[in-house]
């Protein structure tokens, strides 16, 4: 391992106390006030190493205490010598939500030290963040895009930074921030301390560590703890379905499972919005959770989920980080995660405290290898089942009603409550046949709780053998997108059945923009849905997209307020039409 000088693999209970780690008394008092009793394995291993000034690569899952592992040594080493206005530590995180969480942790630990900190992230006025930087800060917690923006404005100066932390590095890789991180690191002192934390260690993250960390020590918390502790309490099932039948398959599975509360994972923000709309159209109480929401909107969504007003949360991995809801009974991988470790993190959100949870994965035929990699990590097979038929769903619904009625008959408290209805029932029996009364009551209870099962047709969910992709040079531009199908995905032919306008968007391949980015912006920032989007063609410096003419001008107005891949865009009707 070219970037690792020492490997510490930890499992079991920590053998040290916070008082053994050489931290300031004020920090120990803050930890006591926060209810911390003893360090987690990652904290016990990382804090002493970081206090020596060594670079560190830390690999541990979310929820293992990584924030305190780097925040406490940074706060412990703060002193107000030299230029007190410039930040001494920079923490880079992938999302606004994580920036707020990390900054709140720094504030809680460092309050008695008088530590000054600011969180800088997109989606909030830059002016307030610039004012805080001008007043002087010790620690900056930032998303890469906003950090570069403030650097360009000469508001964020990094020449006095002594420690840089890259938190959730694998997520920043997945979100396309690696180039931004490289640019930021180039502006910090060469003799800085660099700390990299990541739940997984893909090759590009290892290469990043090799380039920018000096003789780092590696601290690894074995992922098998999560596998052993969480997976046995989760019933796992996979369903192999084609891309275009995924929405219908999900609806059929949800009808069969009848979750109390479920989280459905999609890979992209656009996919989350599209699927949420599809679920709502099918009558489900569904909410979207992704990085495009404000903190206030996120709090409202989580409040509705916890209260039971929402039964299905559709989310991206990043937006769901740290999510813990007791009501969750099901996790659905609508899109399989890109790494097997991420699968473990997802399904660990159910099956806690001895309760059984359910994990469901919809697997496209091309994803069988990814499923095999997950099974290898689990050291066991995930059973593959056929999608329930419409008859299966009706039978399961009837059985649930029957079970609910049967439970009332054997529950003493429930039977006492039933006595209050005796006179009304006896009146019905005086005038009607007993079986007719029971049938009517059963039907009333069934339709009130399970609804009337509709007939969604005889959909063939069995995936056909997929033909090999054609790779000839003729024909389609590789960056031409002929519109999303009902699942928000690419399909070969799509002509909108309404008059259309073609929009000119001022970003293209040189800005790293793909058709998926255009779809995400359209569905996330405008009133357009996937079915409203026609042909998208991405050129070097601009892109073209077809939309219904009645929605074009409103879409132009909305898109001119947003960014795509960090680039402010100009959108207008295409003059070349």
RAFEN-V120273 format. One record per pair of residues at least 6 apart in sequence whose ideal C-beta (glycine too) atoms are under 7 Angstrom apart, sorted by sequence separation. I is the first residue (numbers start at 1). J is the second residue. If there is no record, write none. Layout:
i:I j:J
i:I j:J
This chain:
i:50 j:56
i:60 j:66
i:93 j:99
i:150 j:156
i:172 j:178
i:266 j:272
i:280 j:286
i:304 j:310
i:337 j:343
i:351 j:357
i:375 j:381
i:408 j:414
i:484 j:490
i:485 j:491
i:507 j:513
i:522 j:528
i:523 j:529
i:537 j:543
i:563 j:569
i:49 j:56
i:198 j:205
i:209 j:216
i:279 j:286
i:350 j:357
i:375 j:382
i:523 j:530
i:536 j:543
i:537 j:544
i:562 j:569
i:58 j:66
i:241 j:249
i:305 j:313
i:350 j:358
i:363 j:371
i:374 j:382
i:429 j:437
i:482 j:490
i:483 j:491
i:547 j:555
i:19 j:28
i:93 j:102
i:106 j:115
i:120 j:129
i:147 j:156
i:172 j:181
i:266 j:275
i:289 j:298
i:337 j:346
i:350 j:359
i:428 j:437
i:481 j:490
i:482 j:491
i:536 j:545
i:18 j:28
i:46 j:56
i:78 j:88
i:107 j:117
i:239 j:249
i:276 j:286
i:408 j:418
i:482 j:492
i:559 j:569
i:560 j:570
i:58 j:69
i:91 j:102
i:106 j:117
i:118 j:129
i:264 j:275
i:276 j:287
i:371 j:382
i:482 j:493
i:483 j:494
i:519 j:530
i:522 j:533
i:535 j:546
i:560 j:571
i:46 j:58
i:276 j:288
i:289 j:301
i:347 j:359
i:482 j:494
i:533 j:545
i:534 j:546
i:559 j:571
i:18 j:31
i:196 j:209
i:333 j:346
i:505 j:518
i:534 j:547
i:103 j:117
i:118 j:132
i:239 j:253
i:287 j:301
i:519 j:533
i:533 j:547
i:74 j:89
i:118 j:133
i:166 j:181
i:273 j:288
i:331 j:346
i:532 j:547
i:556 j:571
i:42 j:58
i:103 j:119
i:140 j:156
i:272 j:288
i:331 j:347
i:532 j:548
i:556 j:572
i:196 j:213
i:287 j:304
i:18 j:36
i:21 j:39
i:42 j:60
i:194 j:212
i:272 j:290
i:287 j:305
i:331 j:349
i:518 j:536
i:100 j:119
i:118 j:137
i:194 j:213
i:306 j:325
i:308 j:327
i:331 j:350
i:528 j:547
i:532 j:551
i:18 j:38
i:50 j:70
i:99 j:119
i:116 j:136
i:117 j:137
i:120 j:140
i:130 j:150
i:305 j:325
i:317 j:337
i:330 j:350
i:17 j:38
i:18 j:39
i:116 j:137
i:117 j:138
i:121 j:142
i:122 j:143
i:129 j:150
i:164 j:185
i:269 j:290
i:306 j:327
i:328 j:349
i:329 j:350
i:361 j:382
i:515 j:536
i:552 j:573
i:42 j:64
i:43 j:65
i:47 j:69
i:51 j:73
i:99 j:121
i:116 j:138
i:117 j:139
i:118 j:140
i:119 j:141
i:120 j:142
i:121 j:143
i:133 j:155
i:269 j:291
i:328 j:350
i:16 j:39
i:42 j:65
i:46 j:69
i:50 j:73
i:115 j:138
i:122 j:145
i:126 j:149
i:130 j:153
i:133 j:156
i:269 j:292
i:287 j:310
i:515 j:538
i:528 j:551
i:14 j:38
i:40 j:64
i:42 j:66
i:46 j:70
i:115 j:139
i:117 j:141
i:122 j:146
i:126 j:150
i:164 j:188
i:285 j:309
i:289 j:313
i:514 j:538
i:527 j:551
i:14 j:39
i:40 j:65
i:43 j:68
i:47 j:72
i:51 j:76
i:96 j:121
i:121 j:146
i:130 j:155
i:285 j:310
i:289 j:314
i:290 j:315
i:317 j:342
i:336 j:361
i:513 j:538
i:518 j:543
i:14 j:40
i:21 j:47
i:43 j:69
i:47 j:73
i:96 j:122
i:120 j:146
i:178 j:204
i:285 j:311
i:286 j:312
i:287 j:313
i:288 j:314
i:289 j:315
i:290 j:316
i:323 j:349
i:331 j:357
i:14 j:41
i:21 j:48
i:42 j:69
i:96 j:123
i:120 j:147
i:161 j:188
i:169 j:196
i:185 j:212
i:284 j:311
i:285 j:312
i:291 j:318
i:333 j:360
i:336 j:363
i:518 j:545
i:527 j:554
i:528 j:555
i:16 j:44
i:144 j:172
i:161 j:189
i:164 j:192
i:169 j:197
i:170 j:198
i:284 j:312
i:286 j:314
i:291 j:319
i:329 j:357
i:330 j:358
i:331 j:359
i:332 j:360
i:333 j:361
i:334 j:362
i:526 j:554
i:22 j:51
i:158 j:187
i:163 j:192
i:168 j:197
i:169 j:198
i:170 j:199
i:173 j:202
i:290 j:319
i:329 j:358
i:333 j:362
i:509 j:538
i:526 j:555
i:14 j:44
i:120 j:150
i:158 j:188
i:159 j:189
i:162 j:192
i:163 j:193
i:164 j:194
i:165 j:195
i:166 j:196
i:167 j:197
i:168 j:198
i:170 j:200
i:178 j:208
i:254 j:284
i:289 j:319
i:330 j:360
i:479 j:509
i:508 j:538
i:509 j:539
i:510 j:540
i:513 j:543
i:544 j:574
i:10 j:41
i:161 j:192
i:162 j:193
i:166 j:197
i:173 j:204
i:247 j:278
i:251 j:282
i:289 j:320
i:336 j:367
i:343 j:374
i:508 j:539
i:509 j:540
i:510 j:541
i:148 j:180
i:163 j:195
i:170 j:202
i:173 j:205
i:508 j:540
i:526 j:558
i:106 j:139
i:144 j:177
i:279 j:312
i:340 j:373
i:344 j:377
i:508 j:541
i:522 j:555
i:525 j:558
i:526 j:559
i:71 j:105
i:75 j:109
i:336 j:370
i:340 j:374
i:481 j:515
i:500 j:534
i:508 j:542
i:525 j:559
i:10 j:45
i:67 j:102
i:71 j:106
i:75 j:110
i:78 j:113
i:106 j:141
i:145 j:180
i:148 j:183
i:170 j:205
i:279 j:314
i:336 j:371
i:479 j:514
i:484 j:519
i:507 j:542
i:508 j:543
i:144 j:180
i:148 j:184
i:151 j:187
i:169 j:205
i:479 j:515
i:506 j:542
i:507 j:543
i:8 j:45
i:68 j:105
i:72 j:109
i:78 j:115
i:144 j:181
i:147 j:184
i:340 j:377
i:505 j:542
i:525 j:562
i:67 j:105
i:71 j:109
i:75 j:113
i:103 j:141
i:276 j:314
i:496 j:534
i:504 j:542
i:505 j:543
i:521 j:559
i:102 j:141
i:275 j:314
i:495 j:534
i:75 j:115
i:144 j:184
i:405 j:445
i:494 j:534
i:504 j:544
i:505 j:545
i:401 j:442
i:503 j:544
i:521 j:562
i:99 j:141
i:272 j:314
i:488 j:530
i:502 j:544
i:503 j:545
i:99 j:142
i:272 j:315
i:502 j:545
i:521 j:564
i:99 j:143
i:261 j:305
i:272 j:316
i:401 j:445
i:502 j:546
i:503 j:547
i:27 j:72
i:401 j:446
i:486 j:531
i:484 j:530
i:500 j:546
i:501 j:547
i:96 j:143
i:269 j:316
i:500 j:547
i:517 j:564
i:27 j:75
i:91 j:139
i:93 j:141
i:95 j:143
i:264 j:312
i:266 j:314
i:268 j:316
i:398 j:446
i:401 j:449
i:500 j:548
i:501 j:549
i:517 j:565
i:23 j:72
i:27 j:76
i:89 j:138
i:94 j:143
i:262 j:311
i:401 j:450
i:484 j:533
i:500 j:549
i:503 j:552
i:87 j:137
i:88 j:138
i:89 j:139
i:90 j:140
i:91 j:141
i:92 j:142
i:93 j:143
i:261 j:311
i:262 j:312
i:263 j:313
i:264 j:314
i:265 j:315
i:266 j:316
i:400 j:450
i:483 j:533
i:496 j:546
i:498 j:548
i:499 j:549
i:85 j:136
i:87 j:138
i:483 j:534
i:501 j:552
i:513 j:564
i:24 j:76
i:84 j:136
i:87 j:139
i:90 j:142
i:92 j:144
i:259 j:311
i:263 j:315
i:265 j:317
i:483 j:535
i:496 j:548
i:503 j:555
i:513 j:565
i:4 j:57
i:23 j:76
i:87 j:140
i:397 j:450
i:482 j:535
i:503 j:556
i:512 j:565
i:3 j:57
i:511 j:565
i:92 j:147
i:481 j:536
i:397 j:453
i:511 j:567
i:263 j:320
i:480 j:537
i:507 j:564
i:479 j:537
i:507 j:565
i:275 j:334
i:394 j:453
i:479 j:538
i:78 j:138
i:393 j:453
i:477 j:537
i:507 j:567
i:507 j:569
i:506 j:569
i:261 j:325
i:271 j:335
i:505 j:569
i:506 j:570
i:74 j:139
i:102 j:167
i:263 j:328
i:390 j:455
i:261 j:327
i:262 j:328
i:390 j:456
i:505 j:571
i:260 j:327
i:261 j:328
i:262 j:329
i:265 j:332
i:504 j:571
i:90 j:158
i:261 j:329
i:262 j:330
i:263 j:331
i:264 j:332
i:265 j:333
i:266 j:334
i:267 j:335
i:503 j:571
i:504 j:572
i:260 j:329
i:265 j:334
i:266 j:335
i:504 j:573
i:98 j:168
i:259 j:329
i:262 j:332
i:264 j:334
i:265 j:335
i:503 j:573
i:504 j:574
i:86 j:157
i:90 j:161
i:259 j:330
i:503 j:574
i:88 j:160
i:89 j:161
i:501 j:573
i:502 j:574
i:87 j:160
i:88 j:161
i:89 j:162
i:92 j:165
i:257 j:330
i:34 j:108
i:86 j:160
i:87 j:161
i:88 j:162
i:89 j:163
i:90 j:164
i:91 j:165
i:92 j:166
i:93 j:167
i:94 j:168
i:387 j:461
i:92 j:167
i:93 j:168
i:502 j:577
i:91 j:167
i:83 j:160
i:94 j:171
i:30 j:108
i:82 j:160
i:94 j:172
i:30 j:109
i:30 j:111
i:94 j:175
i:265 j:346
i:27 j:109
i:30 j:112
i:250 j:332
i:29 j:112
i:94 j:177
i:250 j:334
i:26 j:112
i:263 j:349
i:26 j:113
i:246 j:334
i:74 j:163
i:92 j:181
i:92 j:184
i:70 j:165
i:365 j:463
i:366 j:466
i:66 j:167
i:257 j:358
i:365 j:466
i:253 j:360
i:250 j:362
i:234 j:347
i:249 j:362
i:231 j:347
i:234 j:350
i:246 j:362
i:227 j:344
i:230 j:347
i:234 j:351
i:223 j:341
i:226 j:344
i:230 j:348
i:233 j:351
i:223 j:344
i:230 j:351
i:235 j:356
i:241 j:362
i:243 j:364
i:226 j:348
i:242 j:364
i:233 j:356
i:234 j:357
i:235 j:358
i:236 j:359
i:237 j:360
i:238 j:361
i:239 j:362
i:240 j:363
i:241 j:364
i:233 j:357
i:234 j:358
i:239 j:363
i:70 j:195
i:234 j:359
i:238 j:363
i:240 j:365
i:70 j:197
i:66 j:197
i:256 j:388
i:238 j:371
i:253 j:387
i:252 j:387
i:253 j:388
i:252 j:388
i:256 j:392
i:62 j:199
i:256 j:393
i:55 j:193
i:61 j:199
i:249 j:387
i:255 j:393
i:55 j:194
i:56 j:195
i:57 j:196
i:58 j:197
i:59 j:198
i:60 j:199
i:200 j:339
i:53 j:193
i:55 j:195
i:256 j:396
i:200 j:341
i:252 j:393
i:59 j:201
i:199 j:341
i:258 j:400
i:175 j:318
i:238 j:382
i:240 j:384
i:50 j:195
i:199 j:345
i:236 j:382
i:237 j:383
i:238 j:384
i:239 j:385
i:241 j:387
i:171 j:318
i:231 j:378
i:237 j:385
i:239 j:387
i:227 j:377
i:227 j:378
i:57 j:209
i:57 j:213
i:64 j:221
i:55 j:213
i:55 j:214
i:57 j:216
i:55 j:215
i:56 j:216
i:55 j:216
i:56 j:217
i:57 j:218
i:58 j:219
i:59 j:220
i:60 j:221
i:59 j:221
i:61 j:223
i:54 j:217
i:56 j:219
i:174 j:338
i:61 j:226
i:49 j:217
i:123 j:294
i:46 j:219
i:45 j:219
i:42 j:219
i:42 j:221
i:41 j:221
i:96 j:291
i:100 j:295
i:95 j:291
i:97 j:298
i:3 j:206
i:3 j:209
i:3 j:210
i:2 j:210
i:248 j:456
i:3 j:213
i:5 j:215
i:5 j:216
i:6 j:217
i:7 j:218
i:8 j:219
i:9 j:220
i:10 j:221
i:11 j:222
i:248 j:459
i:4 j:216
i:5 j:217
i:6 j:218
i:8 j:220
i:249 j:461
i:3 j:216
i:7 j:220
i:9 j:222
i:4 j:218
i:11 j:225
i:245 j:459
i:274 j:488
i:245 j:461
i:271 j:488
i:270 j:488
i:241 j:461
i:101 j:322
i:242 j:463
i:97 j:319
i:241 j:463
i:95 j:318
i:98 j:321
i:240 j:463
i:94 j:318
i:292 j:524
i:247 j:486
i:247 j:487
i:244 j:485
i:246 j:487
i:244 j:487
i:243 j:487
i:243 j:489
i:270 j:516
i:268 j:516
i:270 j:519
i:274 j:523
i:270 j:520
i:273 j:523
i:269 j:520
i:273 j:524
i:268 j:520
i:277 j:529
i:270 j:523
i:270 j:524
i:269 j:524
i:274 j:529
i:274 j:530
i:62 j:321
i:62 j:322
i:62 j:345
i:61 j:345
i:145 j:566
